[in-house]
Amino acid sequence: MARFVLRYSGAAAPEEHAEIASAAPNVKILDRTPKMMLVEGEEDAARNLASKLSGWTIHPEVQYQIPDTRKHIG
């Protein structure tokens, strides 16, 4: 399963959008703020959810490796 970030383009998402998202099959909400949701599930299910919610965009979660800043001898 993959993770996706759903971002709302307005001031704050309507509460019923969170209810729709929590009831969506094959998608689990991992974290939520007034303008964003982190969901986990199959890509098709996540994109289907985003298409049902007006004003939301969907992006795959991207994780970055933190660089090692320690000095090395040698």
PyMOL Python script that loads the backbone (N, CA, C, O; Angstrom):
from pymol import cmd

cmd.read_pdbstr("""\
ATOM      1  N   MET A   1       0.841  -1.183   0.000  1.00  0.00           N
ATOM      2  CA  MET A   1       0.000   0.000   0.000  1.00  0.00           C
ATOM      3  C   MET A   1       0.879   1.236   0.000  1.00  0.00           C
ATOM      4  O   MET A   1       1.977   1.249   0.556  1.00  0.00           O
ATOM      5  N   ALA A   2       0.373   2.252  -0.627  1.00  0.00           N
ATOM      6  CA  ALA A   2       1.108   3.501  -0.742  1.00  0.00           C
ATOM      7  C   ALA A   2       0.434   4.579   0.103  1.00  0.00           C
ATOM      8  O   ALA A   2      -0.717   4.439   0.517  1.00  0.00           O
ATOM      9  N   ARG A   3       1.168   5.642   0.344  1.00  0.00           N
ATOM     10  CA  ARG A   3       0.631   6.781   1.086  1.00  0.00           C
ATOM     11  C   ARG A   3       0.486   7.972   0.143  1.00  0.00           C
ATOM     12  O   ARG A   3       1.299   8.178  -0.757  1.00  0.00           O
ATOM     13  N   PHE A   4      -0.572   8.748   0.375  1.00  0.00           N
ATOM     14  CA  PHE A   4      -0.856   9.918  -0.447  1.00  0.00           C
ATOM     15  C   PHE A   4      -1.247  11.082   0.438  1.00  0.00           C
ATOM     16  O   PHE A   4      -1.863  10.906   1.490  1.00  0.00           O
ATOM     17  N   VAL A   5      -0.876  12.284  -0.007  1.00  0.00           N
ATOM     18  CA  VAL A   5      -1.248  13.508   0.685  1.00  0.00           C
ATOM     19  C   VAL A   5      -2.365  14.154  -0.118  1.00  0.00           C
ATOM     20  O   VAL A   5      -2.213  14.423  -1.309  1.00  0.00           O
ATOM     21  N   LEU A   6      -3.489  14.400   0.548  1.00  0.00           N
ATOM     22  CA  LEU A   6      -4.596  15.131  -0.059  1.00  0.00           C
ATOM     23  C   LEU A   6      -4.571  16.538   0.520  1.00  0.00           C
ATOM     24  O   LEU A   6      -4.532  16.716   1.738  1.00  0.00           O
ATOM     25  N   ARG A   7      -4.593  17.525  -0.347  1.00  0.00           N
ATOM     26  CA  ARG A   7      -4.495  18.921   0.084  1.00  0.00           C
ATOM     27  C   ARG A   7      -5.725  19.673  -0.393  1.00  0.00           C
ATOM     28  O   ARG A   7      -6.111  19.575  -1.558  1.00  0.00           O
ATOM     29  N   TYR A   8      -6.342  20.429   0.520  1.00  0.00           N
ATOM     30  CA  TYR A   8      -7.528  21.219   0.203  1.00  0.00           C
ATOM     31  C   TYR A   8      -7.108  22.616  -0.218  1.00  0.00           C
ATOM     32  O   TYR A   8      -6.217  23.205   0.394  1.00  0.00           O
ATOM     33  N   SER A   9      -7.741  23.157  -1.260  1.00  0.00           N
ATOM     34  CA  SER A   9      -7.324  24.457  -1.796  1.00  0.00           C
ATOM     35  C   SER A   9      -8.050  25.641  -1.169  1.00  0.00           C
ATOM     36  O   SER A   9      -7.676  26.784  -1.434  1.00  0.00           O
ATOM     37  N   GLY A  10      -9.071  25.413  -0.351  1.00  0.00           N
ATOM     38  CA  GLY A  10      -9.804  26.505   0.282  1.00  0.00           C
ATOM     39  C   GLY A  10      -9.236  26.846   1.653  1.00  0.00           C
ATOM     40  O   GLY A  10      -8.133  26.428   2.007  1.00  0.00           O
ATOM     41  N   ALA A  11     -10.017  27.618   2.424  1.00  0.00           N
ATOM     42  CA  ALA A  11      -9.571  28.032   3.751  1.00  0.00           C
ATOM     43  C   ALA A  11      -9.510  26.840   4.710  1.00  0.00           C
ATOM     44  O   ALA A  11      -8.484  26.606   5.349  1.00  0.00           O
ATOM     45  N   ALA A  12     -10.591  26.102   4.807  1.00  0.00           N
ATOM     46  CA  ALA A  12     -10.634  24.893   5.633  1.00  0.00           C
ATOM     47  C   ALA A  12     -11.667  23.955   5.014  1.00  0.00           C
ATOM     48  O   ALA A  12     -12.727  24.393   4.569  1.00  0.00           O
ATOM     49  N   ALA A  13     -11.355  22.698   4.991  1.00  0.00           N
ATOM     50  CA  ALA A  13     -12.233  21.720   4.346  1.00  0.00           C
ATOM     51  C   ALA A  13     -13.510  21.528   5.158  1.00  0.00           C
ATOM     52  O   ALA A  13     -13.475  21.563   6.388  1.00  0.00           O
ATOM     53  N   PRO A  14     -14.628  21.327   4.480  1.00  0.00           N
ATOM     54  CA  PRO A  14     -15.867  21.020   5.199  1.00  0.00           C
ATOM     55  C   PRO A  14     -15.736  19.708   5.989  1.00  0.00           C
ATOM     56  O   PRO A  14     -15.067  18.775   5.543  1.00  0.00           O
ATOM     57  N   GLU A  15     -16.366  19.646   7.141  1.00  0.00           N
ATOM     58  CA  GLU A  15     -16.267  18.465   8.001  1.00  0.00           C
ATOM     59  C   GLU A  15     -16.803  17.207   7.320  1.00  0.00           C
ATOM     60  O   GLU A  15     -16.322  16.104   7.581  1.00  0.00           O
ATOM     61  N   GLU A  16     -17.804  17.371   6.444  1.00  0.00           N
ATOM     62  CA  GLU A  16     -18.350  16.191   5.778  1.00  0.00           C
ATOM     63  C   GLU A  16     -17.333  15.524   4.848  1.00  0.00           C
ATOM     64  O   GLU A  16     -17.473  14.341   4.536  1.00  0.00           O
ATOM     65  N   HIS A  17     -16.316  16.261   4.402  1.00  0.00           N
ATOM     66  CA  HIS A  17     -15.274  15.653   3.571  1.00  0.00           C
ATOM     67  C   HIS A  17     -14.484  14.624   4.381  1.00  0.00           C
ATOM     68  O   HIS A  17     -14.112  13.575   3.854  1.00  0.00           O
ATOM     69  N   ALA A  18     -14.228  14.916   5.645  1.00  0.00           N
ATOM     70  CA  ALA A  18     -13.520  13.960   6.503  1.00  0.00           C
ATOM     71  C   ALA A  18     -14.380  12.725   6.736  1.00  0.00           C
ATOM     72  O   ALA A  18     -13.864  11.609   6.792  1.00  0.00           O
ATOM     73  N   GLU A  19     -15.683  12.919   6.870  1.00  0.00           N
ATOM     74  CA  GLU A  19     -16.585  11.788   7.061  1.00  0.00           C
ATOM     75  C   GLU A  19     -16.622  10.902   5.815  1.00  0.00           C
ATOM     76  O   GLU A  19     -16.631   9.676   5.920  1.00  0.00           O
ATOM     77  N   ILE A  20     -16.642  11.529   4.634  1.00  0.00           N
ATOM     78  CA  ILE A  20     -16.618  10.774   3.375  1.00  0.00           C
ATOM     79  C   ILE A  20     -15.314   9.995   3.259  1.00  0.00           C
ATOM     80  O   ILE A  20     -15.311   8.829   2.865  1.00  0.00           O
ATOM     81  N   ALA A  21     -14.204  10.646   3.607  1.00  0.00           N
ATOM     82  CA  ALA A  21     -12.892  10.001   3.512  1.00  0.00           C
ATOM     83  C   ALA A  21     -12.783   8.827   4.484  1.00  0.00           C
ATOM     84  O   ALA A  21     -12.229   7.787   4.131  1.00  0.00           O
ATOM     85  N   SER A  22     -13.299   8.977   5.690  1.00  0.00           N
ATOM     86  CA  SER A  22     -13.187   7.888   6.665  1.00  0.00           C
ATOM     87  C   SER A  22     -14.066   6.696   6.290  1.00  0.00           C
ATOM     88  O   SER A  22     -13.797   5.572   6.715  1.00  0.00           O
ATOM     89  N   ALA A  23     -15.114   6.931   5.498  1.00  0.00           N
ATOM     90  CA  ALA A  23     -15.994   5.845   5.074  1.00  0.00           C
ATOM     91  C   ALA A  23     -15.564   5.224   3.746  1.00  0.00           C
ATOM     92  O   ALA A  23     -16.164   4.243   3.307  1.00  0.00           O
ATOM     93  N   ALA A  24     -14.547   5.771   3.108  1.00  0.00           N
ATOM     94  CA  ALA A  24     -14.106   5.273   1.800  1.00  0.00           C
ATOM     95  C   ALA A  24     -13.488   3.878   1.938  1.00  0.00           C
ATOM     96  O   ALA A  24     -12.701   3.630   2.851  1.00  0.00           O
ATOM     97  N   PRO A  25     -13.850   2.976   1.030  1.00  0.00           N
ATOM     98  CA  PRO A  25     -13.271   1.630   1.097  1.00  0.00           C
ATOM     99  C   PRO A  25     -11.813   1.618   0.633  1.00  0.00           C
ATOM    100  O   PRO A  25     -11.434   2.364  -0.270  1.00  0.00           O
ATOM    101  N   ASN A  26     -11.016   0.778   1.247  1.00  0.00           N
ATOM    102  CA  ASN A  26      -9.611   0.552   0.863  1.00  0.00           C
ATOM    103  C   ASN A  26      -8.722   1.770   1.059  1.00  0.00           C
ATOM    104  O   ASN A  26      -7.637   1.838   0.481  1.00  0.00           O
ATOM    105  N   VAL A  27      -9.161   2.737   1.864  1.00  0.00           N
ATOM    106  CA  VAL A  27      -8.352   3.920   2.169  1.00  0.00           C
ATOM    107  C   VAL A  27      -8.432   4.159   3.667  1.00  0.00           C
ATOM    108  O   VAL A  27      -9.518   4.151   4.245  1.00  0.00           O
ATOM    109  N   LYS A  28      -7.286   4.372   4.291  1.00  0.00           N
ATOM    110  CA  LYS A  28      -7.239   4.627   5.725  1.00  0.00           C
ATOM    111  C   LYS A  28      -6.620   6.001   5.960  1.00  0.00           C
ATOM    112  O   LYS A  28      -5.556   6.300   5.419  1.00  0.00           O
ATOM    113  N   ILE A  29      -7.276   6.838   6.760  1.00  0.00           N
ATOM    114  CA  ILE A  29      -6.726   8.147   7.111  1.00  0.00           C
ATOM    115  C   ILE A  29      -5.705   7.948   8.227  1.00  0.00           C
ATOM    116  O   ILE A  29      -6.033   7.424   9.291  1.00  0.00           O
ATOM    117  N   LEU A  30      -4.463   8.371   7.977  1.00  0.00           N
ATOM    118  CA  LEU A  30      -3.404   8.250   8.970  1.00  0.00           C
ATOM    119  C   LEU A  30      -3.256   9.515   9.797  1.00  0.00           C
ATOM    120  O   LEU A  30      -2.938   9.447  10.984  1.00  0.00           O
ATOM    121  N   ASP A  31      -3.486  10.672   9.178  1.00  0.00           N
ATOM    122  CA  ASP A  31      -3.358  11.955   9.866  1.00  0.00           C
ATOM    123  C   ASP A  31      -4.233  12.965   9.143  1.00  0.00           C
ATOM    124  O   ASP A  31      -4.469  12.853   7.940  1.00  0.00           O
ATOM    125  N   ARG A  32      -4.715  13.964   9.898  1.00  0.00           N
ATOM    126  CA  ARG A  32      -5.608  14.948   9.285  1.00  0.00           C
ATOM    127  C   ARG A  32      -5.420  16.299   9.954  1.00  0.00           C
ATOM    128  O   ARG A  32      -5.303  16.387  11.176  1.00  0.00           O
ATOM    129  N   THR A  33      -5.393  17.352   9.143  1.00  0.00           N
ATOM    130  CA  THR A  33      -5.421  18.739   9.597  1.00  0.00           C
ATOM    131  C   THR A  33      -6.573  19.407   8.852  1.00  0.00           C
ATOM    132  O   THR A  33      -7.174  18.775   7.983  1.00  0.00           O
ATOM    133  N   PRO A  34      -6.906  20.669   9.164  1.00  0.00           N
ATOM    134  CA  PRO A  34      -8.022  21.302   8.455  1.00  0.00           C
ATOM    135  C   PRO A  34      -7.858  21.367   6.929  1.00  0.00           C
ATOM    136  O   PRO A  34      -8.856  21.420   6.210  1.00  0.00           O
ATOM    137  N   LYS A  35      -6.616  21.362   6.425  1.00  0.00           N
ATOM    138  CA  LYS A  35      -6.409  21.494   4.978  1.00  0.00           C
ATOM    139  C   LYS A  35      -5.714  20.301   4.332  1.00  0.00           C
ATOM    140  O   LYS A  35      -5.527  20.291   3.115  1.00  0.00           O
ATOM    141  N   MET A  36      -5.323  19.287   5.121  1.00  0.00           N
ATOM    142  CA  MET A  36      -4.577  18.170   4.558  1.00  0.00           C
ATOM    143  C   MET A  36      -4.989  16.859   5.208  1.00  0.00           C
ATOM    144  O   MET A  36      -5.426  16.820   6.358  1.00  0.00           O
ATOM    145  N   MET A  37      -4.836  15.783   4.435  1.00  0.00           N
ATOM    146  CA  MET A  37      -5.034  14.434   4.952  1.00  0.00           C
ATOM    147  C   MET A  37      -3.913  13.552   4.420  1.00  0.00           C
ATOM    148  O   MET A  37      -3.549  13.632   3.246  1.00  0.00           O
ATOM    149  N   LEU A  38      -3.377  12.721   5.283  1.00  0.00           N
ATOM    150  CA  LEU A  38      -2.432  11.692   4.868  1.00  0.00           C
ATOM    151  C   LEU A  38      -3.207  10.387   4.883  1.00  0.00           C
ATOM    152  O   LEU A  38      -3.714   9.966   5.923  1.00  0.00           O
ATOM    153  N   VAL A  39      -3.295   9.745   3.712  1.00  0.00           N
ATOM    154  CA  VAL A  39      -4.064   8.504   3.599  1.00  0.00           C
ATOM    155  C   VAL A  39      -3.165   7.389   3.095  1.00  0.00           C
ATOM    156  O   VAL A  39      -2.150   7.627   2.440  1.00  0.00           O
ATOM    157  N   GLU A  40      -3.566   6.171   3.417  1.00  0.00           N
ATOM    158  CA  GLU A  40      -2.839   4.990   2.967  1.00  0.00           C
ATOM    159  C   GLU A  40      -3.828   4.070   2.270  1.00  0.00           C
ATOM    160  O   GLU A  40      -4.944   3.861   2.744  1.00  0.00           O
ATOM    161  N   GLY A  41      -3.405   3.528   1.144  1.00  0.00           N
ATOM    162  CA  GLY A  41      -4.261   2.614   0.411  1.00  0.00           C
ATOM    163  C   GLY A  41      -3.763   2.413  -1.007  1.00  0.00           C
ATOM    164  O   GLY A  41      -2.695   2.896  -1.384  1.00  0.00           O
ATOM    165  N   GLU A  42      -4.547   1.701  -1.774  1.00  0.00           N
ATOM    166  CA  GLU A  42      -4.220   1.501  -3.185  1.00  0.00           C
ATOM    167  C   GLU A  42      -4.389   2.820  -3.933  1.00  0.00           C
ATOM    168  O   GLU A  42      -5.255   3.627  -3.593  1.00  0.00           O
ATOM    169  N   GLU A  43      -3.564   3.034  -4.945  1.00  0.00           N
ATOM    170  CA  GLU A  43      -3.593   4.299  -5.682  1.00  0.00           C
ATOM    171  C   GLU A  43      -4.957   4.574  -6.297  1.00  0.00           C
ATOM    172  O   GLU A  43      -5.448   5.700  -6.232  1.00  0.00           O
ATOM    173  N   ASP A  44      -5.573   3.559  -6.894  1.00  0.00           N
ATOM    174  CA  ASP A  44      -6.886   3.753  -7.514  1.00  0.00           C
ATOM    175  C   ASP A  44      -7.926   4.203  -6.498  1.00  0.00           C
ATOM    176  O   ASP A  44      -8.730   5.091  -6.781  1.00  0.00           O
ATOM    177  N   ALA A  45      -7.912   3.596  -5.319  1.00  0.00           N
ATOM    178  CA  ALA A  45      -8.879   3.953  -4.274  1.00  0.00           C
ATOM    179  C   ALA A  45      -8.637   5.377  -3.768  1.00  0.00           C
ATOM    180  O   ALA A  45      -9.590   6.118  -3.528  1.00  0.00           O
ATOM    181  N   ALA A  46      -7.374   5.759  -3.606  1.00  0.00           N
ATOM    182  CA  ALA A  46      -7.055   7.111  -3.135  1.00  0.00           C
ATOM    183  C   ALA A  46      -7.438   8.160  -4.178  1.00  0.00           C
ATOM    184  O   ALA A  46      -7.977   9.212  -3.836  1.00  0.00           O
ATOM    185  N   ARG A  47      -7.161   7.875  -5.438  1.00  0.00           N
ATOM    186  CA  ARG A  47      -7.534   8.823  -6.500  1.00  0.00           C
ATOM    187  C   ARG A  47      -9.052   8.907  -6.651  1.00  0.00           C
ATOM    188  O   ARG A  47      -9.585   9.978  -6.940  1.00  0.00           O
ATOM    189  N   ASN A  48      -9.742   7.803  -6.461  1.00  0.00           N
ATOM    190  CA  ASN A  48     -11.193   7.803  -6.506  1.00  0.00           C
ATOM    191  C   ASN A  48     -11.756   8.674  -5.375  1.00  0.00           C
ATOM    192  O   ASN A  48     -12.705   9.430  -5.582  1.00  0.00           O
ATOM    193  N   LEU A  49     -11.170   8.565  -4.193  1.00  0.00           N
ATOM    194  CA  LEU A  49     -11.591   9.400  -3.068  1.00  0.00           C
ATOM    195  C   LEU A  49     -11.378  10.878  -3.383  1.00  0.00           C
ATOM    196  O   LEU A  49     -12.266  11.696  -3.146  1.00  0.00           O
ATOM    197  N   ALA A  50     -10.212  11.221  -3.913  1.00  0.00           N
ATOM    198  CA  ALA A  50      -9.920  12.626  -4.231  1.00  0.00           C
ATOM    199  C   ALA A  50     -10.884  13.167  -5.282  1.00  0.00           C
ATOM    200  O   ALA A  50     -11.235  14.346  -5.248  1.00  0.00           O
ATOM    201  N   SER A  51     -11.312  12.329  -6.206  1.00  0.00           N
ATOM    202  CA  SER A  51     -12.241  12.799  -7.239  1.00  0.00           C
ATOM    203  C   SER A  51     -13.635  13.063  -6.659  1.00  0.00           C
ATOM    204  O   SER A  51     -14.394  13.855  -7.219  1.00  0.00           O
ATOM    205  N   LYS A  52     -13.978  12.415  -5.552  1.00  0.00           N
ATOM    206  CA  LYS A  52     -15.275  12.626  -4.906  1.00  0.00           C
ATOM    207  C   LYS A  52     -15.301  13.896  -4.058  1.00  0.00           C
ATOM    208  O   LYS A  52     -16.374  14.421  -3.757  1.00  0.00           O
ATOM    209  N   LEU A  53     -14.129  14.388  -3.674  1.00  0.00           N
ATOM    210  CA  LEU A  53     -14.032  15.551  -2.793  1.00  0.00           C
ATOM    211  C   LEU A  53     -13.632  16.779  -3.608  1.00  0.00           C
ATOM    212  O   LEU A  53     -12.496  16.874  -4.072  1.00  0.00           O
ATOM    213  N   SER A  54     -14.550  17.707  -3.780  1.00  0.00           N
ATOM    214  CA  SER A  54     -14.231  18.895  -4.583  1.00  0.00           C
ATOM    215  C   SER A  54     -13.264  19.802  -3.825  1.00  0.00           C
ATOM    216  O   SER A  54     -13.397  20.010  -2.619  1.00  0.00           O
ATOM    217  N   GLY A  55     -12.292  20.335  -4.557  1.00  0.00           N
ATOM    218  CA  GLY A  55     -11.311  21.247  -3.975  1.00  0.00           C
ATOM    219  C   GLY A  55     -10.070  20.561  -3.434  1.00  0.00           C
ATOM    220  O   GLY A  55      -9.193  21.227  -2.883  1.00  0.00           O
ATOM    221  N   TRP A  56      -9.977  19.246  -3.577  1.00  0.00           N
ATOM    222  CA  TRP A  56      -8.835  18.495  -3.068  1.00  0.00           C
ATOM    223  C   TRP A  56      -7.928  18.057  -4.213  1.00  0.00           C
ATOM    224  O   TRP A  56      -8.402  17.699  -5.291  1.00  0.00           O
ATOM    225  N   THR A  57      -6.625  18.091  -3.970  1.00  0.00           N
ATOM    226  CA  THR A  57      -5.651  17.540  -4.915  1.00  0.00           C
ATOM    227  C   THR A  57      -4.916  16.399  -4.211  1.00  0.00           C
ATOM    228  O   THR A  57      -4.824  16.369  -2.984  1.00  0.00           O
ATOM    229  N   ILE A  58      -4.405  15.479  -4.991  1.00  0.00           N
ATOM    230  CA  ILE A  58      -3.737  14.308  -4.422  1.00  0.00           C
ATOM    231  C   ILE A  58      -2.318  14.223  -4.949  1.00  0.00           C
ATOM    232  O   ILE A  58      -2.062  14.459  -6.130  1.00  0.00           O
ATOM    233  N   HIS A  59      -1.394  13.881  -4.052  1.00  0.00           N
ATOM    234  CA  HIS A  59       0.024  13.757  -4.397  1.00  0.00           C
ATOM    235  C   HIS A  59       0.600  12.556  -3.650  1.00  0.00           C
ATOM    236  O   HIS A  59       0.270  12.347  -2.482  1.00  0.00           O
ATOM    237  N   PRO A  60       1.441  11.774  -4.290  1.00  0.00           N
ATOM    238  CA  PRO A  60       2.094  10.674  -3.568  1.00  0.00           C
ATOM    239  C   PRO A  60       2.991  11.235  -2.467  1.00  0.00           C
ATOM    240  O   PRO A  60       3.613  12.283  -2.642  1.00  0.00           O
ATOM    241  N   GLU A  61       3.057  10.539  -1.340  1.00  0.00           N
ATOM    242  CA  GLU A  61       3.945  10.965  -0.260  1.00  0.00           C
ATOM    243  C   GLU A  61       5.389  10.777  -0.709  1.00  0.00           C
ATOM    244  O   GLU A  61       5.740   9.755  -1.298  1.00  0.00           O
ATOM    245  N   VAL A  62       6.208  11.757  -0.429  1.00  0.00           N
ATOM    246  CA  VAL A  62       7.625  11.692  -0.770  1.00  0.00           C
ATOM    247  C   VAL A  62       8.419  11.769   0.526  1.00  0.00           C
ATOM    248  O   VAL A  62       8.198  12.664   1.342  1.00  0.00           O
ATOM    249  N   GLN A  63       9.332  10.842   0.715  1.00  0.00           N
ATOM    250  CA  GLN A  63      10.194  10.859   1.890  1.00  0.00           C
ATOM    251  C   GLN A  63      11.608  11.167   1.440  1.00  0.00           C
ATOM    252  O   GLN A  63      12.088  10.642   0.436  1.00  0.00           O
ATOM    253  N   TYR A  64      12.266  12.027   2.202  1.00  0.00           N
ATOM    254  CA  TYR A  64      13.621  12.437   1.871  1.00  0.00           C
ATOM    255  C   TYR A  64      14.592  11.884   2.903  1.00  0.00           C
ATOM    256  O   TYR A  64      14.300  11.856   4.099  1.00  0.00           O
ATOM    257  N   GLN A  65      15.731  11.454   2.433  1.00  0.00           N
ATOM    258  CA  GLN A  65      16.790  10.981   3.305  1.00  0.00           C
ATOM    259  C   GLN A  65      17.517  12.179   3.901  1.00  0.00           C
ATOM    260  O   GLN A  65      17.916  13.085   3.169  1.00  0.00           O
ATOM    261  N   ILE A  66      17.692  12.195   5.199  1.00  0.00           N
ATOM    262  CA  ILE A  66      18.415  13.283   5.852  1.00  0.00           C
ATOM    263  C   ILE A  66      19.899  13.041   5.643  1.00  0.00           C
ATOM    264  O   ILE A  66      20.396  11.952   5.932  1.00  0.00           O
ATOM    265  N   PRO A  67      20.624  14.057   5.136  1.00  0.00           N
ATOM    266  CA  PRO A  67      22.047  13.849   4.876  1.00  0.00           C
ATOM    267  C   PRO A  67      22.840  13.733   6.176  1.00  0.00           C
ATOM    268  O   PRO A  67      22.487  14.326   7.195  1.00  0.00           O
ATOM    269  N   ASP A  68      23.900  12.969   6.113  1.00  0.00           N
ATOM    270  CA  ASP A  68      24.802  12.826   7.257  1.00  0.00           C
ATOM    271  C   ASP A  68      25.725  14.040   7.284  1.00  0.00           C
ATOM    272  O   ASP A  68      26.515  14.243   6.362  1.00  0.00           O
ATOM    273  N   THR A  69      25.625  14.844   8.337  1.00  0.00           N
ATOM    274  CA  THR A  69      26.430  16.070   8.412  1.00  0.00           C
ATOM    275  C   THR A  69      27.643  15.927   9.312  1.00  0.00           C
ATOM    276  O   THR A  69      28.365  16.894   9.559  1.00  0.00           O
ATOM    277  N   ARG A  70      27.862  14.704   9.805  1.00  0.00           N
ATOM    278  CA  ARG A  70      29.046  14.493  10.645  1.00  0.00           C
ATOM    279  C   ARG A  70      30.312  14.574   9.800  1.00  0.00           C
ATOM    280  O   ARG A  70      30.328  14.170   8.638  1.00  0.00           O
ATOM    281  N   LYS A  71      31.354  15.095  10.396  1.00  0.00           N
ATOM    282  CA  LYS A  71      32.645  15.142   9.700  1.00  0.00           C
ATOM    283  C   LYS A  71      33.305  13.776   9.769  1.00  0.00           C
ATOM    284  O   LYS A  71      33.243  13.090  10.789  1.00  0.00           O
ATOM    285  N   HIS A  72      33.935  13.394   8.669  1.00  0.00           N
ATOM    286  CA  HIS A  72      34.591  12.101   8.586  1.00  0.00           C
ATOM    287  C   HIS A  72      36.094  12.307   8.424  1.00  0.00           C
ATOM    288  O   HIS A  72      36.532  13.195   7.692  1.00  0.00           O
ATOM    289  N   ILE A  73      36.863  11.499   9.098  1.00  0.00           N
ATOM    290  CA  ILE A  73      38.316  11.559   8.988  1.00  0.00           C
ATOM    291  C   ILE A  73      38.759  10.478   8.000  1.00  0.00           C
ATOM    292  O   ILE A  73      38.328   9.327   8.077  1.00  0.00           O
ATOM    293  N   GLY A  74      39.607  10.868   7.096  1.00  0.00           N
ATOM    294  CA  GLY A  74      40.129   9.855   6.203  1.00  0.00           C
ATOM    295  C   GLY A  74      40.054  10.235   4.840  1.00  0.00           C
ATOM    296  O   GLY A  74      40.462   9.473   3.963  1.00  0.00           O
TER     297      GLY A  74
END
""", "prot")
cmd.dss("prot")
cmd.show_as("cartoon", "prot")
cmd.util.cbc("prot")
cmd.orient("prot")
